[in-house]
Amino acid sequence: MAYFISSPTRVGRSQGVTLFWGLISVCFAFAACFYYVKNSENERIANQASDQVSLLREENQTLTSEKAHLESSRAEAESQLNTREQLVQDKEAQLAQEETTLEGMGRQTQNQTQQNLAQVVMVKKFDDVIRKIGKDTPPDVVERGGRPVLRVPNADLFAPGDTALKPEGKALLSQIAQAISGQLGTFELRVVTYTDTEAEAQSPDSQKKDASSDPHAASWNLTSQRAATLSRFLRDQTEAPFLNVLVIGRGDAEPIVSNSGDGHARNRRVEITVTPLPVPFHSPDLDKPDRPVASTAPAKDATDSSSTAKKDKKPDKTTGH
């Protein structure tokens, strides 16, 4: 009986140990649950953070792609802008060139109009002068290229076969030069001497000396010498500006009628007209005191002028300069 009955102290200690370990088990269980909950929450937070990182990486990639696209677009836009600026510059340069061309055309048109008006005035003036020449018979005036041409018989200026000007020839040339000397401007007074193939080209004395001489060469020599005479006279004894004077000897070229019968007399002539200067002539020696000397030479064929003389101003007759 006494064997089966435990003492109260032993029973209380056993219950306390049991209770202690129960409490320990409860604490461990609670800790385990706490750590499980915390671990789950940490895993959830870690998953959320991982998702956010992935999202940020995607956003970063998207932004990087957008940045590259924007940079490419900017480069393309800059290229287009540069192209348009270059195009604008080219258009401006082309417009400036066209404006310059139009201004040049306008000035050219204006100059041409002024030249045409000046030509009309000059031609009318010359026509009025030459038609008043001649006391007994009207002058022989023909139109060539819209300009009047005065045909003066050689007999009015020179003796047959001679190169010296007659007094009446000097008076005629002086009258023409005086009337137009101050109005030539961009025009020239053109004087062309002609003769025939036989009668006047060689004087009787020269024919006796050399019967085998070439009549054509004699014709060219005669008109060349007469051109020199006319050049010296217009230069020294008239007020015509010599840079605007052209004197040519044409021999027996360009006959107006056949050199037979009365045709010889008609072909012996001096033609006088005014014509626009093709190129303004400027002497390089205008500042020198030496006076240019008129010179003539026979031409080699009918298309080459044999004598040309030009001068700008005449020397002072009192001082020699």
Secondary structure, DSSP 4 states (H G I P E B T S, - for coil): -TTTPPPHHHHHHHHHHHHHHHHHHHHHHHHHHHHHHHHHHHHHHHHHHHHHHHHHHHHHHHHHHHHHHHHHHHHHHHHHHHHHHHHHHHHHHHHHHHHHHHHHHHHHHHHHHHHHHHHHHHHHHHHHHHHT--SSS--EEEEETTEEEEEEEHHHHB-TT--SBPHHHHHHHHHHHHHHGGG-TTEEEEEEE---SSTTTS-HHHHHH-TTS-HHHHHHHHHHHHHHHHHHHHHHHS-S-GGGEEEEE-TT-S-SS-SSTTHHHHHSEEEEEEEE-SS----TTTTSSSPPPP-B---SSTTS-SB----S-PPPTTT--
